[in-house]
Amino acid sequence: MSESGTHDQSAPRNTNDFDFDRLRRRPDIEAENLFAVDASDRLILDEAAGAIAAYRSGGVVVLEDRYGALTLGAAALHDARGIRVYQDALSGEYALDSNASGVNLTDAYRSLPLGEELLADAHVVLLQLPKSLDALDEIAGAIAKYAAPDVIVFAGGRIKHMTVSMNEVLRRHFGALNVRPARQKSRVLIASSPLTTSTTDWPHSEKHEDFDLVVRGHGGVFAGTSIDIGTRALLEVLDRMKPDAERAIDLGCGTGVLAAALAAQRPLLRVLATDQSAVAVASARATVDANALAERVTVVRADGLSGQADDSADLILLNPPFHIGASVHAGLAEKLFIDAARVLAPGGELWTVWNTHLGYRPMLTRIVGSTRQVGRNTKFTVTVSTGR
């Protein structure tokens, strides 16, 4: 092998030489219509085969690898080592670790946050394109800023999720863009020649006078710097939530709006904001700092409420996601309800807002406890469940 990050001549192999069917999504939701790998993973690896083989010793970075297909494919097919990996979803990191253990490749990579340590001297970047243009902008700007001048980015995805606007975002940060032919309803964009004029201004910031709150958001965080309708529904009933609560949790906190608003309204309340998304956690910390609440709100990245003790919270606020990738699936909400039921103290309250058509009330009653409706319209329902 060559020294870290240097050019290495070796014969690339194609994706037929690795058994991707062994990869699993766990601990993320498993279902017949949800997959750990798709044709875009294979296409990215095939398009980048020569580049990965050339820079297999420390020069490869993988971004937004959903469950490990890109990282483990690069390691297994091209003996790539020292791979640096960034995944927004903590469940993706756990899945990568689990899948790596299953194919004996745990020593091939390490996970890092988006930034200089991740991207310094990177010559090859494999990227599963995020659906958010803002997320792509922040990622592309970071690559252009920190990676090697000769870096080549292989950014791919399913055509149904790709737009021409993605090309425009990449061209803001790179001088050359090659749109490759499609295969199996997937496509790869190859970006090179990072622009020295590339700049990023993340996180963005917005003042909401109606709630006297500054919201800050990194690229790709849910709702950006706006306050979504579901969150607004909970903000409007904050003063009705358990008045004697001493410890509250904003579960799936996003930009931290609920945690910040609750802490601002109740100075003696201890508030924990938690999310599995690295972008959400960074955004929530920025929101908390912008509102001078860092001493009263703790923000952590976690898979649900893992690490929180049983019966330890008096009040939990939840605006659960109902999409897993592009699919509508109740499994993620159910997982969060189970976590909330475990952590909620007897007599504690779980306040939940959900899309009315999903009909979560029976599930909440079964899992958490007695559940009553607080508000409802054609789009959203707000409920409060009492811990057993």
MARFIVEX-399163 format. One record per residue (C-alpha): residue number from 0; residue in three letters; x, y, z. Coordinates in nm, 3 decimals. Layout:
<nodes>
NUM ALA X Y Z $
...
</nodes>
This chain:
<nodes>
0 MET 0.000 0.000 0.000 $
1 SER 0.104 0.359 -0.059 $
2 GLU 0.132 0.617 0.214 $
3 SER -0.180 0.797 0.328 $
4 GLY -0.357 0.989 0.055 $
5 THR -0.107 0.911 -0.221 $
6 HIS -0.178 0.776 -0.566 $
7 ASP -0.180 0.394 -0.582 $
8 GLN -0.199 0.188 -0.900 $
9 SER -0.418 -0.123 -0.873 $
10 ALA -0.681 -0.298 -1.078 $
11 PRO -1.035 -0.185 -0.986 $
12 ARG -1.310 -0.441 -0.947 $
13 ASN -1.681 -0.398 -1.013 $
14 THR -1.968 -0.425 -0.769 $
15 ASN -2.048 -0.782 -0.873 $
16 ASP -1.752 -0.888 -0.657 $
17 PHE -1.917 -0.788 -0.326 $
18 ASP -2.232 -0.936 -0.173 $
19 PHE -2.439 -0.625 -0.099 $
20 ASP -2.736 -0.842 -0.004 $
21 ARG -2.566 -0.910 0.329 $
22 LEU -2.612 -0.549 0.435 $
23 ARG -2.897 -0.459 0.668 $
24 ARG -3.065 -0.136 0.784 $
25 ARG -3.076 -0.222 1.156 $
26 PRO -3.110 -0.056 1.399 $
27 ASP -3.319 0.150 1.157 $
28 ILE -3.663 0.024 1.059 $
29 GLU -3.661 -0.297 0.854 $
30 ALA -3.947 -0.368 0.611 $
31 GLU -4.002 -0.544 0.280 $
32 ASN -4.013 -0.214 0.089 $
33 LEU -3.709 -0.062 0.266 $
34 PHE -3.359 -0.151 0.151 $
35 ALA -3.005 -0.107 0.280 $
36 VAL -2.858 -0.069 -0.069 $
37 ASP -2.987 0.035 -0.410 $
38 ALA -2.867 0.075 -0.769 $
39 SER -2.728 0.423 -0.701 $
40 ASP -2.479 0.283 -0.447 $
41 ARG -2.354 0.033 -0.702 $
42 LEU -2.334 0.296 -0.975 $
43 ILE -2.133 0.539 -0.759 $
44 LEU -1.886 0.263 -0.677 $
45 ASP -1.856 0.156 -1.041 $
46 GLU -1.805 0.514 -1.166 $
47 ALA -1.547 0.581 -0.896 $
48 ALA -1.368 0.243 -0.916 $
49 GLY -1.047 0.368 -1.073 $
50 ALA -1.023 0.671 -0.846 $
51 ILE -1.085 0.468 -0.530 $
52 ALA -0.819 0.215 -0.628 $
53 ALA -0.572 0.496 -0.698 $
54 TYR -0.624 0.668 -0.363 $
55 ARG -0.721 0.371 -0.152 $
56 SER -0.480 0.447 0.132 $
57 GLY -0.630 0.738 0.321 $
58 GLY -0.749 0.947 0.029 $
59 VAL -1.115 0.839 0.018 $
60 VAL -1.402 1.013 0.199 $
61 VAL -1.762 0.889 0.202 $
62 LEU -2.052 1.123 0.272 $
63 GLU -2.413 1.037 0.356 $
64 ASP -2.361 0.663 0.320 $
65 ARG -2.703 0.542 0.430 $
66 TYR -2.621 0.199 0.574 $
67 GLY -2.261 0.136 0.473 $
68 ALA -2.281 0.023 0.110 $
69 LEU -2.039 0.287 -0.020 $
70 THR -1.788 0.259 0.263 $
71 LEU -1.782 -0.120 0.276 $
72 GLY -1.795 -0.151 -0.101 $
73 ALA -1.487 0.072 -0.133 $
74 ALA -1.309 -0.128 0.136 $
75 ALA -1.402 -0.472 0.005 $
76 LEU -1.363 -0.409 -0.367 $
77 HIS -1.053 -0.187 -0.364 $
78 ASP -0.885 -0.256 -0.030 $
79 ALA -0.947 0.106 0.066 $
80 ARG -0.839 0.182 0.422 $
81 GLY -0.839 0.493 0.635 $
82 ILE -1.177 0.583 0.485 $
83 ARG -1.331 0.885 0.657 $
84 VAL -1.709 0.880 0.680 $
85 TYR -1.979 1.136 0.757 $
86 GLN -2.343 1.032 0.804 $
87 ASP -2.606 1.274 0.928 $
88 ALA -2.822 1.000 1.079 $
89 LEU -2.688 0.827 1.388 $
90 SER -2.885 0.516 1.288 $
91 GLY -2.675 0.514 0.970 $
92 GLU -2.355 0.511 1.176 $
93 TYR -2.486 0.223 1.384 $
94 ALA -2.589 0.032 1.071 $
95 LEU -2.246 0.086 0.915 $
96 ASP -2.078 -0.046 1.230 $
97 SER -2.306 -0.349 1.240 $
98 ASN -2.261 -0.428 0.872 $
99 ALA -1.885 -0.376 0.894 $
100 SER -1.868 -0.626 1.178 $
101 GLY -2.053 -0.878 0.964 $
102 VAL -1.794 -0.857 0.684 $
103 ASN -1.486 -0.806 0.906 $
104 LEU -1.416 -0.451 0.790 $
105 THR -1.443 -0.256 1.115 $
106 ASP -1.083 -0.136 1.077 $
107 ALA -1.140 0.016 0.732 $
108 TYR -1.299 0.347 0.832 $
109 ARG -1.374 0.601 1.103 $
110 SER -1.671 0.833 1.147 $
111 LEU -1.621 1.209 1.177 $
112 PRO -1.836 1.524 1.179 $
113 LEU -1.859 1.738 0.867 $
114 GLY -1.554 1.965 0.866 $
115 GLU -1.181 1.996 0.812 $
116 GLU -1.069 1.673 0.983 $
117 LEU -1.311 1.476 0.768 $
118 LEU -1.213 1.635 0.436 $
119 ALA -0.850 1.749 0.464 $
120 ASP -0.639 1.602 0.180 $
121 ALA -0.938 1.408 0.043 $
122 HIS -0.879 1.312 -0.321 $
123 VAL -1.193 1.104 -0.379 $
124 VAL -1.536 1.179 -0.231 $
125 LEU -1.828 0.940 -0.266 $
126 LEU -2.160 1.113 -0.195 $
127 GLN -2.515 0.989 -0.177 $
128 LEU -2.697 1.304 -0.285 $
129 PRO -2.917 1.448 -0.010 $
130 LYS -3.269 1.543 -0.112 $
131 SER -3.225 1.892 0.033 $
132 LEU -3.048 2.148 -0.185 $
133 ASP -2.942 2.334 0.130 $
134 ALA -2.777 2.018 0.263 $
135 LEU -2.597 1.972 -0.069 $
136 ASP -2.483 2.335 -0.063 $
137 GLU -2.329 2.303 0.284 $
138 ILE -2.164 1.971 0.198 $
139 ALA -2.030 2.090 -0.139 $
140 GLY -1.897 2.408 0.019 $
141 ALA -1.714 2.209 0.285 $
142 ILE -1.556 1.981 0.023 $
143 ALA -1.441 2.278 -0.184 $
144 LYS -1.297 2.447 0.123 $
145 TYR -1.111 2.158 0.284 $
146 ALA -1.039 1.882 0.030 $
147 ALA -0.733 1.848 -0.193 $
148 PRO -0.723 2.071 -0.502 $
149 ASP -0.747 1.763 -0.727 $
150 VAL -1.047 1.617 -0.542 $
151 ILE -1.306 1.436 -0.752 $
152 VAL -1.661 1.407 -0.617 $
153 PHE -1.881 1.118 -0.731 $
154 ALA -2.232 1.225 -0.627 $
155 GLY -2.515 0.989 -0.709 $
156 GLY -2.876 0.910 -0.643 $
157 ARG -3.201 0.775 -0.781 $
158 ILE -3.317 0.984 -1.077 $
159 LYS -3.664 1.032 -0.928 $
160 HIS -3.504 1.217 -0.637 $
161 MET -3.260 1.424 -0.847 $
162 THR -3.321 1.767 -0.996 $
163 VAL -3.133 1.998 -1.232 $
164 SER -3.097 2.237 -0.937 $
165 MET -2.847 1.992 -0.786 $
166 ASN -2.620 2.057 -1.086 $
167 GLU -2.647 2.430 -1.021 $
168 VAL -2.554 2.387 -0.654 $
169 LEU -2.248 2.182 -0.743 $
170 ARG -2.142 2.437 -1.007 $
171 ARG -2.140 2.706 -0.736 $
172 HIS -1.853 2.520 -0.571 $
173 PHE -1.677 2.333 -0.854 $
174 GLY -1.542 2.444 -1.189 $
175 ALA -1.622 2.120 -1.372 $
176 LEU -1.931 1.899 -1.367 $
177 ASN -1.977 1.583 -1.571 $
178 VAL -2.331 1.444 -1.584 $
179 ARG -2.287 1.071 -1.640 $
180 PRO -2.525 0.841 -1.830 $
181 ALA -2.806 0.688 -1.627 $
182 ARG -2.819 0.322 -1.529 $
183 GLN -3.100 0.135 -1.353 $
184 LYS -3.286 0.461 -1.285 $
185 SER -2.978 0.607 -1.113 $
186 ARG -2.724 0.869 -1.214 $
187 VAL -2.388 1.002 -1.099 $
188 LEU -2.264 1.362 -1.118 $
189 ILE -1.884 1.397 -1.118 $
190 ALA -1.762 1.731 -0.981 $
191 SER -1.399 1.848 -0.984 $
192 SER -1.184 2.162 -0.978 $
193 PRO -1.304 2.312 -0.648 $
194 LEU -1.344 2.688 -0.670 $
195 THR -1.131 2.901 -0.442 $
196 THR -1.415 3.153 -0.445 $
197 SER -1.656 2.899 -0.294 $
198 THR -1.810 3.026 0.028 $
199 THR -2.067 2.898 0.276 $
200 ASP -2.265 3.096 0.532 $
201 TRP -2.416 2.814 0.738 $
202 PRO -2.594 2.812 0.975 $
203 HIS -2.859 3.056 0.858 $
204 SER -3.056 3.262 1.110 $
205 GLU -3.409 3.405 1.135 $
206 LYS -3.581 3.607 1.407 $
207 HIS -3.944 3.513 1.477 $
208 GLU -4.101 3.813 1.645 $
209 ASP -4.427 3.626 1.716 $
210 PHE -4.243 3.390 1.952 $
211 ASP -3.952 3.624 2.040 $
212 LEU -3.715 3.352 1.922 $
213 VAL -3.411 3.333 1.694 $
214 VAL -3.395 3.009 1.495 $
215 ARG -3.070 2.895 1.340 $
216 GLY -3.042 2.611 1.091 $
217 HIS -2.773 2.420 0.906 $
218 GLY -2.829 2.289 0.554 $
219 GLY -3.091 2.015 0.535 $
220 VAL -3.240 2.048 0.883 $
221 PHE -3.617 2.001 0.886 $
222 ALA -3.803 2.329 0.820 $
223 GLY -3.477 2.527 0.797 $
224 THR -3.500 2.850 0.994 $
225 SER -3.879 2.862 0.967 $
226 ILE -4.115 2.723 1.230 $
227 ASP -4.327 2.446 1.081 $
228 ILE -4.702 2.423 1.138 $
229 GLY -4.679 2.120 1.367 $
230 THR -4.424 2.287 1.593 $
231 ARG -4.638 2.600 1.602 $
232 ALA -4.931 2.389 1.723 $
233 LEU -4.723 2.279 2.025 $
234 LEU -4.586 2.628 2.087 $
235 GLU -4.941 2.758 2.118 $
236 VAL -5.013 2.522 2.410 $
237 LEU -4.681 2.541 2.598 $
238 ASP -4.849 2.713 2.892 $
239 ARG -5.092 2.420 2.929 $
240 MET -4.818 2.159 2.964 $
241 LYS -4.746 2.002 3.304 $
242 PRO -4.693 2.310 3.523 $
243 ASP -4.493 2.137 3.798 $
244 ALA -4.248 1.968 3.558 $
245 GLU -3.884 1.985 3.664 $
246 ARG -3.723 1.801 3.373 $
247 ALA -3.842 1.819 3.014 $
248 ILE -3.725 1.661 2.689 $
249 ASP -3.767 1.787 2.332 $
250 LEU -3.754 1.451 2.154 $
251 GLY -3.655 1.477 1.787 $
252 CYS -3.569 1.840 1.847 $
253 GLY -3.481 1.957 1.495 $
254 THR -3.363 2.316 1.523 $
255 GLY -3.444 2.321 1.895 $
256 VAL -3.741 2.557 1.872 $
257 LEU -3.953 2.379 2.133 $
258 ALA -3.664 2.333 2.375 $
259 ALA -3.565 2.698 2.350 $
260 ALA -3.920 2.828 2.382 $
261 LEU -3.994 2.605 2.682 $
262 ALA -3.672 2.707 2.859 $
263 ALA -3.738 3.074 2.792 $
264 GLN -4.091 3.046 2.935 $
265 ARG -3.989 2.844 3.244 $
266 PRO -3.653 2.959 3.386 $
267 LEU -3.638 2.684 3.653 $
268 LEU -3.702 2.396 3.411 $
269 ARG -3.416 2.172 3.302 $
270 VAL -3.453 2.093 2.931 $
271 LEU -3.286 1.824 2.721 $
272 ALA -3.305 1.845 2.339 $
273 THR -3.219 1.526 2.152 $
274 ASP -3.207 1.419 1.789 $
275 GLN -3.028 1.150 1.590 $
276 SER -2.944 1.396 1.309 $
277 ALA -2.604 1.563 1.329 $
278 VAL -2.740 1.860 1.133 $
279 ALA -3.034 1.894 1.372 $
280 VAL -2.809 1.880 1.679 $
281 ALA -2.574 2.145 1.537 $
282 SER -2.875 2.361 1.449 $
283 ALA -3.035 2.319 1.793 $
284 ARG -2.711 2.414 1.967 $
285 ALA -2.687 2.723 1.747 $
286 THR -3.051 2.814 1.825 $
287 VAL -2.996 2.768 2.199 $
288 ASP -2.682 2.984 2.185 $
289 ALA -2.856 3.253 1.980 $
290 ASN -3.123 3.283 2.249 $
291 ALA -2.874 3.284 2.540 $
292 LEU -3.014 2.958 2.682 $
293 ALA -2.707 2.735 2.680 $
294 GLU -2.699 2.714 3.061 $
295 ARG -3.051 2.572 3.075 $
296 VAL -3.079 2.356 2.761 $
297 THR -2.857 2.056 2.692 $
298 VAL -2.846 1.928 2.333 $
299 VAL -2.735 1.572 2.259 $
300 ARG -2.718 1.346 1.957 $
301 ALA -2.883 1.016 2.038 $
302 ASP -3.093 0.739 1.890 $
303 GLY -3.427 0.830 2.043 $
304 LEU -3.391 0.840 2.421 $
305 SER -3.109 0.591 2.450 $
306 GLY -2.898 0.684 2.750 $
307 GLN -3.191 0.835 2.940 $
308 ALA -3.299 0.663 3.261 $
309 ASP -3.641 0.507 3.308 $
310 ASP -3.906 0.732 3.470 $
311 SER -3.672 1.030 3.455 $
312 ALA -3.873 1.297 3.267 $
313 ASP -4.184 1.486 3.376 $
314 LEU -4.261 1.630 3.032 $
315 ILE -4.175 1.518 2.679 $
316 LEU -4.258 1.709 2.359 $
317 LEU -4.264 1.524 2.028 $
318 ASN -4.330 1.616 1.666 $
319 PRO -4.247 1.275 1.513 $
320 PRO -4.134 1.227 1.153 $
321 PHE -4.350 0.994 0.948 $
322 HIS -4.126 0.947 0.646 $
323 ILE -3.843 0.693 0.630 $
324 GLY -3.655 0.796 0.321 $
325 ALA -3.928 0.842 0.060 $
326 SER -4.172 0.602 0.227 $
327 VAL -4.450 0.681 0.474 $
328 HIS -4.404 0.441 0.765 $
329 ALA -4.535 0.441 1.122 $
330 GLY -4.241 0.240 1.255 $
331 LEU -4.026 0.538 1.347 $
332 ALA -4.305 0.713 1.539 $
333 GLU -4.384 0.390 1.725 $
334 LYS -4.019 0.354 1.823 $
335 LEU -4.020 0.708 1.966 $
336 PHE -4.347 0.644 2.152 $
337 ILE -4.192 0.335 2.314 $
338 ASP -3.887 0.537 2.419 $
339 ALA -4.106 0.812 2.560 $
340 ALA -4.316 0.562 2.757 $
341 ARG -4.003 0.419 2.919 $
342 VAL -3.850 0.754 3.014 $
343 LEU -4.170 0.932 3.117 $
344 ALA -4.229 0.929 3.494 $
345 PRO -4.565 0.804 3.623 $
346 GLY -4.806 1.093 3.587 $
347 GLY -4.572 1.267 3.343 $
348 GLU -4.700 1.407 3.015 $
349 LEU -4.613 1.334 2.652 $
350 TRP -4.738 1.611 2.423 $
351 THR -4.743 1.497 2.061 $
352 VAL -4.840 1.665 1.735 $
353 TRP -4.907 1.445 1.435 $
354 ASN -5.064 1.449 1.092 $
355 THR -5.433 1.387 1.154 $
356 HIS -5.467 1.122 0.885 $
357 LEU -5.213 0.900 1.064 $
358 GLY -5.447 0.836 1.358 $
359 TYR -5.181 0.781 1.624 $
360 ARG -5.413 0.816 1.926 $
361 PRO -5.485 0.440 1.975 $
362 MET -5.113 0.364 1.947 $
363 LEU -5.028 0.634 2.201 $
364 THR -5.290 0.501 2.443 $
365 ARG -5.159 0.146 2.406 $
366 ILE -4.791 0.234 2.442 $
367 VAL -4.780 0.538 2.671 $
368 GLY -5.107 0.564 2.859 $
369 SER -5.435 0.754 2.868 $
370 THR -5.437 0.994 2.573 $
371 ARG -5.670 1.285 2.513 $
372 GLN -5.703 1.523 2.223 $
373 VAL -5.606 1.883 2.289 $
374 GLY -5.650 2.028 1.940 $
375 ARG -5.733 1.912 1.590 $
376 ASN -5.780 2.039 1.238 $
377 THR -5.778 1.877 0.895 $
378 LYS -5.397 1.861 0.896 $
379 PHE -5.272 1.822 1.255 $
380 THR -5.382 1.674 1.586 $
381 VAL -5.230 1.759 1.926 $
382 THR -5.263 1.504 2.206 $
383 VAL -5.139 1.467 2.563 $
384 SER -5.063 1.120 2.700 $
385 THR -5.019 1.051 3.072 $
386 GLY -4.740 0.813 3.180 $
387 ARG -4.840 0.503 3.370 $
</nodes>
